[in-house]
Amino acid sequence: MEHQDILDRVKRIHFIGIGGSGMCPLAEILHSRGYILTGSDVSESDTLERIRSYGIPVMMGHKTENIKGAELVVYTAAAKQDNPELVAAREQGIPTMERSVMLGVVTRQYADTVAVSGTHGKTSTTAMLTQILVNSGKDPSAIIGGKLPFIGGNGRIGKSEIMVCEACEYVDTFLQLTPAVSIILNVDADHLDYFKDLEHIIRSFHQFAGQTTKALVVNGDDPNALKAVEGLSLPVITFGLGKKNDYYAAEVAATAGVREHFILVHKGEKLTEISLSVPGKHNIYNALAAAAAAHYLGVGPEDIAFSLHQFTGVHRRFEILGRPNEIVIADDFAHHPTELTATLTAAMQMGFQTVWAVFQPHTFSRTYLLMDDFAKALRIPDRVVMSEILPVRETNTYNVHTKDLADKVPGSVWFDTFEEITEYIVAHAKPGDLVLTLGGGNVYQCAHMILDRLNAAL
């Protein structure tokens, strides 16, 4: 890791895109360690308010002069190579470092870094584990991909040797990490624009697992996850619903379809009863992973049960925004067929009159390559409304459109704009219904538009 000693050589660091969810907690940690920071971004946000509250100057817009005095420039993966600040840094011979590389450097300063990997559930599991460790007095540092209400943000600075972070597989970002403990929640076909096929994904997870130094916490019910850790000499701790796992959930029961209740068993011995406040089978897996890692780090079963019951979710993970006129408006980040299936299956078991899924497809490649899987997932809810595909990093070389997906989902409708979707939902949703916006983009704005319109009509 050739960059490892860079933090010994510099004092002044500039962050391009400092308001990003992955950038802000890194900036907080470096600030707390005495580094002098500056940052730039293109749009105002709550995160920037938080950054400024530490006395860190943030410039709006990307300009050459923003990097004045910097000895190191850290940039978000979203920054283009022709970004004026990056160009200026290169011209002036100032070292530059992509966020994931800096994450690796920072995490190696902690003896017990726990990295949470997997195609789905990383943010929820990282948040659950952080909450358990904070409540039990372990005082961890944390970098979370979403806002955890319990800590009032998506990062935390602790004084212990424990650091919890997400390990993202996209473009092999997680290969920058060498954690003490790695959690592998699941290994699924995603990001096929980069990985090409499932075999390549498993190979990357195998390499990531091999960079771990102390222990692996792995979903024993997921054949791909097990395949990813084959042949490694590290201790493997398994979790799941199957009784063959080291940690498993026994007597799983959902009360009124909303809460998941189970007995946590470790190697045949009952540890504690756990009652979750977040719905869905996928959250049982997330909770088991967090419980297994926390137990490995020395947290007692009662502390684990208390924190998991207290955990009410993360921003944009089945987040309930309001209940105007008895219509529940919720928002979820699900943007892959497996995530949609998990979230929509949970929603359908909650006893609503009608479940409305408002889905914004995310990237042309994912929509095109996983079209049939999306169609299958979107047949789960009662009603489906879709927006046009959000392009993100791509041009539409696939010639794919939302209409192609809508044609495979009987009874679904699609609109070009959030305004039209809002009109449609407001005209048709009734008391007792759930309106759930889904997607990795800005579809949450549509949820707030629907909520505002329904509140205004009261």
C-alpha positions in Angstrom: 0.0 0.0 0.0 2.3 2.7 -1.3 0.1 5.6 0.0 0.1 4.4 3.6 2.6 6.9 5.0 1.1 9.9 3.2 -0.7 11.1 6.3 2.7 11.3 8.1 3.9 13.7 5.4 1.1 16.1 5.0 -0.9 18.5 7.2 -3.2 20.4 4.8 -5.8 18.4 2.8 -8.4 19.5 0.3 -11.5 17.5 -0.5 -13.2 17.8 -3.9 -16.9 16.9 -3.4 -16.7 17.1 0.4 -20.4 16.9 0.9 -20.6 13.3 -0.5 -21.8 10.6 1.9 -18.5 8.8 1.7 -16.4 12.0 1.9 -17.9 13.8 4.8 -17.1 11.1 7.5 -13.5 10.8 6.2 -13.2 14.6 6.5 -14.6 14.5 10.0 -12.1 11.8 11.1 -9.1 13.6 9.6 -10.2 16.9 11.1 -10.5 15.3 14.5 -6.9 14.0 14.1 -5.6 17.5 13.6 -5.3 17.9 9.9 -6.2 21.3 8.3 -9.0 20.7 5.8 -10.7 22.7 3.0 -13.4 21.5 0.7 -15.5 22.3 -2.4 -18.8 21.1 -3.7 -21.5 22.1 -6.2 -24.7 22.0 -4.2 -25.6 23.0 -0.6 -26.7 20.2 1.7 -27.2 19.3 5.4 -23.8 17.6 5.2 -22.1 20.8 4.2 -23.7 22.5 7.2 -22.2 19.8 9.4 -18.8 20.2 7.8 -18.8 24.0 8.2 -19.8 23.6 11.9 -16.3 22.2 12.5 -14.8 25.4 11.1 -13.8 23.7 7.8 -14.1 26.2 4.9 -16.2 24.9 2.0 -16.1 26.7 -1.4 -19.1 26.4 -3.8 -18.1 25.4 -7.3 -14.8 23.9 -8.5 -12.1 26.4 -9.2 -8.3 26.3 -9.5 -7.7 28.6 -6.6 -9.7 26.3 -4.2 -6.6 24.0 -3.7 -4.3 26.8 -2.7 -2.1 25.7 0.2 -3.1 22.0 -0.1 -0.5 19.3 0.3 -2.9 16.5 -0.7 -6.1 16.5 -2.7 -8.8 13.8 -2.1 -11.5 13.5 -4.7 -14.8 11.7 -5.0 -15.2 8.9 -7.6 -17.8 11.2 -9.3 -15.2 13.9 -10.0 -14.3 14.0 -13.7 -10.6 13.9 -14.7 -10.9 17.4 -16.2 -12.2 18.9 -12.9 -10.3 22.2 -12.6 -9.1 21.4 -9.1 -7.8 18.0 -10.1 -6.1 19.4 -13.2 -4.5 22.2 -11.0 -3.3 19.7 -8.4 -1.6 17.6 -11.1 0.0 20.6 -12.7 1.3 21.8 -9.3 2.6 18.3 -8.4 0.3 18.0 -5.4 -0.5 14.3 -4.7 -4.1 13.3 -5.5 -6.0 10.4 -4.0 -9.4 8.9 -4.8 -11.8 8.6 -1.8 -11.7 4.7 -1.6 -7.8 4.8 -1.4 -8.0 7.4 1.4 -10.6 5.1 3.2 -8.1 2.3 3.0 -5.4 4.5 4.5 -7.6 5.8 7.3 -9.0 2.3 8.2 -5.5 0.9 8.5 -4.9 3.3 11.4 -7.4 1.2 13.5 -6.5 -2.2 14.8 -10.0 -3.6 14.6 -11.6 -2.3 11.4 -14.8 -4.2 10.5 -15.7 -3.9 6.8 -19.3 -4.7 5.7 -19.5 -6.1 2.2 -22.2 -7.6 0.0 -24.3 -6.7 -2.9 -27.3 -5.7 -0.7 -27.8 -4.6 2.9 -24.4 -3.0 3.6 -25.7 0.3 4.9 -28.4 -1.2 7.1 -25.9 -3.7 8.6 -23.1 -1.1 9.1 -25.7 1.1 10.9 -27.0 -1.8 13.0 -23.4 -2.8 14.1 -22.5 0.8 14.8 -25.5 1.2 17.0 -24.7 -2.0 18.9 -21.1 -1.0 19.5 -21.9 2.6 20.6 -24.6 1.4 23.0 -22.3 -1.2 24.5 -19.6 1.3 25.2 -17.1 0.1 22.6 -16.9 3.7 21.3 -16.3 2.9 17.5 -15.5 5.2 14.7 -17.9 4.7 11.7 -18.4 5.5 8.1 -21.9 4.7 6.9 -23.4 5.0 3.4 -26.6 6.5 4.7 -27.8 8.7 7.6 -28.2 6.8 10.9 -30.7 8.9 13.0 -29.2 7.4 16.2 -25.8 9.2 15.6 -27.3 12.1 13.7 -25.4 11.6 10.5 -23.4 9.0 8.5 -20.2 9.1 10.4 -18.8 9.0 13.9 -15.5 9.6 15.6 -14.7 7.2 18.4 -11.7 6.8 20.7 -11.3 3.0 20.5 -9.4 0.9 18.0 -12.7 -0.2 16.4 -13.8 1.3 13.0 -16.9 0.1 11.1 -17.2 0.9 7.4 -18.9 -0.2 4.2 -16.9 -2.1 1.7 -18.3 -1.4 -1.8 -17.6 -3.9 -4.6 -18.3 -1.5 -7.5 -15.2 -1.1 -9.7 -13.4 -3.2 -7.0 -13.4 -0.2 -4.5 -13.2 -2.6 -1.6 -9.8 -4.0 -2.7 -8.3 -0.8 -1.1 -9.2 -2.2 2.3 -7.3 -4.6 4.6 -9.8 -5.0 7.5 -9.5 -7.1 10.6 -13.0 -8.5 10.2 -14.9 -8.7 7.0 -18.7 -9.3 6.8 -20.0 -10.8 3.5 -23.8 -10.4 3.5 -24.4 -11.9 0.0 -22.9 -12.1 -3.4 -25.2 -11.4 -6.3 -25.1 -10.3 -10.0 -24.9 -6.5 -10.0 -22.7 -3.8 -11.6 -22.5 -6.0 -14.7 -21.3 -2.9 -16.7 -18.0 -3.4 -14.8 -17.9 -7.1 -13.7 -19.3 -8.8 -16.9 -20.5 -11.9 -15.0 -21.1 -13.5 -11.5 -17.8 -15.4 -11.7 -15.8 -12.1 -11.8 -17.8 -10.8 -8.9 -17.1 -13.9 -6.8 -13.4 -13.6 -7.7 -13.3 -10.0 -6.4 -15.1 -11.0 -3.2 -12.5 -13.8 -2.8 -9.6 -11.3 -3.1 -11.3 -8.9 -0.7 -11.8 -11.7 1.9 -8.2 -12.8 1.5 -7.1 -9.3 2.5 -8.8 -9.7 5.8 -6.5 -10.2 8.8 -8.5 -11.8 11.7 -11.9 -13.3 10.8 -14.7 -13.5 8.2 -18.4 -13.3 9.0 -20.2 -14.9 6.1 -23.8 -15.6 5.1 -23.8 -19.4 5.3 -27.1 -19.6 3.4 -25.6 -17.9 0.3 -23.7 -20.3 -1.9 -21.9 -17.5 -3.7 -20.7 -16.0 -0.5 -19.4 -19.4 0.7 -17.7 -19.9 -2.7 -16.0 -16.5 -2.2 -14.3 -17.6 1.0 -13.3 -21.1 -0.2 -9.6 -22.0 0.3 -8.8 -19.2 2.7 -7.0 -19.9 6.0 -8.9 -17.4 8.1 -11.5 -18.3 10.7 -15.0 -18.2 9.0 -18.0 -17.4 11.2 -21.3 -18.2 9.5 -24.8 -16.8 10.0 -28.2 -17.4 8.5 -31.5 -19.2 9.0 -30.1 -22.7 8.4 -29.2 -24.5 11.6 -25.8 -25.5 10.2 -24.6 -21.8 10.7 -22.6 -20.7 13.8 -25.2 -18.1 14.4 -28.8 -18.7 13.3 -32.3 -17.3 13.9 -34.7 -19.9 15.4 -38.5 -19.6 15.8 -38.8 -16.7 13.4 -42.1 -14.9 13.7 -43.5 -11.7 12.3 -46.0 -10.0 14.6 -48.7 -8.2 12.6 -46.3 -8.5 9.6 -44.3 -5.6 10.7 -41.7 -6.8 13.3 -39.4 -9.7 12.9 -39.0 -11.7 16.1 -36.5 -14.6 16.6 -34.2 -16.4 19.0 -30.5 -15.9 18.4 -28.7 -19.2 18.6 -24.9 -19.6 18.7 -23.5 -23.1 18.2 -26.7 -24.7 19.5 -27.0 -22.5 22.5 -29.7 -19.9 22.9 -28.1 -16.4 23.4 -31.1 -14.1 23.5 -34.5 -13.1 22.0 -34.4 -10.4 19.3 -37.3 -8.3 18.2 -36.5 -6.0 15.3 -38.3 -2.7 14.6 -37.5 -2.9 10.8 -39.5 -5.2 8.5 -38.5 -8.0 6.2 -36.6 -11.3 6.0 -33.5 -9.4 4.6 -33.3 -7.5 7.8 -33.1 -10.7 9.8 -30.0 -11.5 7.8 -28.6 -8.0 8.4 -29.2 -8.3 12.1 -27.6 -11.8 12.3 -24.5 -10.4 10.6 -24.3 -7.4 12.9 -24.9 -9.7 16.0 -22.2 -12.2 14.9 -19.6 -9.4 14.4 -20.5 -7.6 17.6 -20.4 -10.9 19.6 -16.9 -11.6 18.1 -15.8 -8.1 19.3 -17.0 -9.0 22.8 -20.5 -7.5 23.1 -22.9 -9.4 25.3 -26.2 -10.9 24.0 -28.4 -8.5 26.0 -26.7 -5.4 24.6 -27.1 -6.9 21.1 -30.8 -7.5 21.6 -31.4 -4.1 23.1 -29.7 -2.2 20.2 -31.3 -4.2 17.4 -34.7 -3.6 18.9 -33.9 0.1 19.2 -32.7 0.3 15.6 -35.4 1.9 13.5 -33.6 2.1 10.1 -31.4 4.3 8.0 -32.4 7.3 5.8 -33.9 5.9 2.5 -34.2 2.4 3.8 -38.0 1.8 4.1 -38.2 5.3 5.6 -41.7 6.3 6.5 -42.1 10.0 5.6 -45.7 10.7 6.6 -49.3 9.4 6.9 -51.6 12.0 5.3 -55.2 10.9 5.3 -54.2 7.4 6.5 -52.1 6.9 3.3 -48.5 5.9 4.4 -45.8 7.5 2.2 -42.4 5.7 2.4 -39.2 5.7 0.5 -36.5 3.1 -0.2 -33.1 3.0 -1.9 -33.8 -0.4 -3.6 -32.5 -0.3 -7.1 -31.6 -3.9 -7.9 -34.1 -6.7 -8.5 -33.0 -8.6 -5.3 -33.5 -5.5 -3.2 -36.9 -4.7 -4.8 -38.0 -8.3 -4.2 -37.0 -8.1 -0.5 -38.6 -4.7 0.1 -41.8 -5.3 -1.8 -42.3 -8.8 -0.3 -42.0 -7.2 3.2 -44.4 -4.4 2.2 -47.0 -6.9 0.9 -47.0 -8.6 4.3 -47.8 -5.5 6.3 -51.6 -5.6 5.9 -52.1 -2.5 3.7 -55.2 -2.2 1.4 -53.1 -1.5 -1.7 -49.3 -1.4 -2.0 -48.2 1.2 -4.7 -44.6 0.9 -5.9 -43.3 4.0 -7.6 -40.1 2.9 -9.2 -37.3 4.9 -10.9 -35.0 2.6 -12.9 -31.4 3.4 -12.3 -28.8 3.2 -15.1 -29.5 1.9 -18.7 -27.1 -1.0 -18.3 -28.7 -2.4 -15.2 -32.2 -2.0 -16.6 -31.3 -3.7 -19.9 -29.2 -6.5 -18.4 -31.6 -7.4 -15.6 -34.9 -6.5 -17.4 -36.7 -9.9 -16.7 -35.6 -9.9 -13.0 -36.9 -6.3 -12.6 -40.2 -7.3 -14.2 -40.6 -10.3 -11.9 -39.9 -8.1 -8.8 -42.4 -5.5 -10.0 -45.2 -8.0 -10.3 -45.1 -8.4 -6.4 -47.0 -5.1 -5.4 -50.6 -4.4 -6.2 -49.9 -1.3 -8.4 -46.8 -0.1 -10.2 -46.0 3.4 -11.5 -42.6 4.0 -13.1 -40.5 7.0 -14.2 -38.1 7.3 -17.1 -34.7 5.6 -16.5 -32.1 7.7 -14.6 -29.0 7.7 -16.7 -26.3 8.3 -14.0 -22.9 7.7 -15.6 -24.1 6.4 -18.9 -25.4 7.2 -22.4 -28.2 5.0 -23.7 -26.2 2.7 -26.0 -28.7 -0.1 -25.1 -31.6 1.8 -26.6 -33.7 0.7 -23.5 -36.7 2.7 -22.2 -39.0 2.4 -19.2 -41.8 1.4 -21.7 -39.9 -1.9 -22.4 -40.0 -2.7 -18.7 -43.6 -1.6 -18.3 -44.7 -3.9 -21.1 -43.5 -6.8 -19.0 -45.4 -5.7 -15.8 -49.2 -6.2 -16.3 -51.3 -3.1 -15.2 -48.2 -0.9 -14.7 -48.1 2.7 -15.9 -45.1 5.0 -16.6 -44.7 8.8 -16.9 -41.9 11.1 -18.0 -42.0 13.4 -15.0 -42.4 13.3 -11.2 -45.2 15.9 -11.5 -47.3 13.4 -13.6 -46.6 10.6 -11.2 -47.6 12.8 -8.3 -50.9 13.7 -10.1 -51.6 10.0 -10.7 -51.0 8.8 -7.2 -52.9 11.7 -5.5 -55.9 10.9 -7.8 -55.9 7.2 -7.1 -54.4 6.3 -3.6 -56.9 5.8 -0.8 -56.8 5.6 3.0 -55.1 2.3 4.1 -52.7 2.3 1.2 -48.9 2.3 1.2 -47.2 4.5 -1.5 -43.5 3.3 -1.6 -41.0 5.2 -3.8 -38.1 3.0 -4.9 -34.7 3.7 -6.6 -31.1 4.7 -6.2 -31.6 8.1 -7.7 -33.7 11.1 -6.8 -37.1 9.4 -6.7 -37.3 10.4 -3.0 -38.2 13.9 -4.4 -41.3 12.4 -5.9 -42.2 10.9 -2.5 -42.0 14.4 -0.9 -44.0 15.9 -3.7 -46.8 13.3 -3.1 -46.6 13.9 0.6 -46.9 17.7 0.2 -49.8 17.4 -2.2 -51.7 15.0 0.1 -51.0 17.2 3.2 -52.2 20.3 1.3 -55.5 18.6 0.5 -56.2 17.9 4.2 
